[in-house]
Amino acid sequence: MRENQRGIGVVQIVWILAGLLVGAAAVYHVVTHYRETRVVFTTPYQAILLVNGSVYFGQLQDYGTPHPILTDVYYVVSQPNPETKQTNNILVKRGKELHAPDRMYLNPNQILFVEPVGTNSKVAELISQAKQQQQ
């Protein structure tokens, strides 16, 4: 009977190892599938809010990867009018700074959320006007 019990023990170990191997393969498949999934945006521009409170508008590429890139970048600058004491918000295109950046490489851990910029929104309208003035 000892040989029979030993044979059953080996079979059980083989089944346990096979089960662990199948489980590990399933976990690997799920992790790699979700890691490689990229978000596709249906609007030309996205609004990106960073954890420091900065908001940028632009064309976001490779979102969901370790190295998202934002191109054609705009941001809002608030300027108080000294006469009326009201604040005017102006959309500014990045690239006018001294180092003339043409893109932003974002740290994905610093992105709080991303939203599409509606094609009929005020931001989309201002971007369109800025592009027309550049031509």
N, C-alpha and C positions, 0 to 999 in steps of 0.2 A: 504494500500500500504506500510505502514511502516514495517509490518511484512514480506512482500515479499522482501523488500529491505534488511532487516536484514538477511534473509535467504540467499540471494545472497552474502552478505558480508562474512558470515561464510564459505560458499562454496569456495569463493575466497581465504580466509585465509588458508583453508585446502589444496587447490591446491598449493598455494605458499609454504607452509611448506613441502608438499610432494616433490615439485620440488627442494627445498633447500636440503632436505634429500638425494634425488637421486644424486644431484650434489656433495654433500659432500662425498657420497659413491664412486662416480667415481673418485674424486680427491684422496681419500685414496687408492683406488686400484692402480692408476697410480703411486703414490709416493712409495708405498710399493713394487710394481713390479720392478721399476727401482732401488730402494735402494738395493734390494736383488740380483740383477743381478751381477754375478761375471764374470770377464773376464777369458777366458780359453786360455792359450798360447799353441801354437803347436810346439814350440821349447823347448829344455831342459833348456836353459838359457835365461835370459832377461838382458838388459842393463837398469839401473835406473839412471836417472839424477835428482839430488836434487837441490833445489833452491839455495843452497850455492855453486853450481858448482861441487860438488863431484859426481863421477860416480862410480857405483858399478855394478858388473856382478854377477848374481846368479840365484837361482831358487825362483821365487816370488810366494808366496801363499797368498790367500785371498785378492788379489788386488780388489779394489772397496768396501772394507769394512773399518770400522774404525781402524782395526789393521792388516795391511799387514805385512807379515814376509818374510824376505829374508834369505835363507839358501845356503850353499855351496858358500860362498861369496868370490869374487876376486875383486881386484882393481889394477890400474896401478900406478906404481911409476916411475918417470922420474929421471934418474941418468946421470949427465954429465960425459963424459970421459975426464979426465984432459989432456991426451995426444993429442987427436984429437979435443977436444972442441965440439964434437957432443953429442947429448943427446940420451941416450938409454932408451926405455920404457920397463919396466919389469912388468909382471903380477904377483901379490902377492896374496896368499890365506890368508884370515883372519883366525885367530886362533893362529897365531904365536905371537901375542901380549901377554903382561904379564897376562892379565885377560882371555886369551884363549876363546874368544867368538865363539860359534858355530852357531849363527844366529843373525840377526838384526831385531828388531821390529821397523818398520818405522812409522813416523807420515805422514798420507796420505796428509796432507796440505803442506808438504815439498817436495812431489814428483812433479817434473816439467813434466816429461814424462817417459814413459816406452816403450822400443822397444825390439822386439825379436832379439836374437843373432843368426844369420844365422848358420846353421850346418856346412857350408863350410867356415866360416869366419876365419880370423886370430885369433880372440879371442877364438872361439870354439876350434881351433887347439892348442892354448897355454894352455887352460884348460885341454884338453885331455892329452897333454904332462905332465902337472903338476900332473895329477891323476896317470899317469904311473910311475912317479918318486916316488910317495908316497908309491907305493906298494912294 
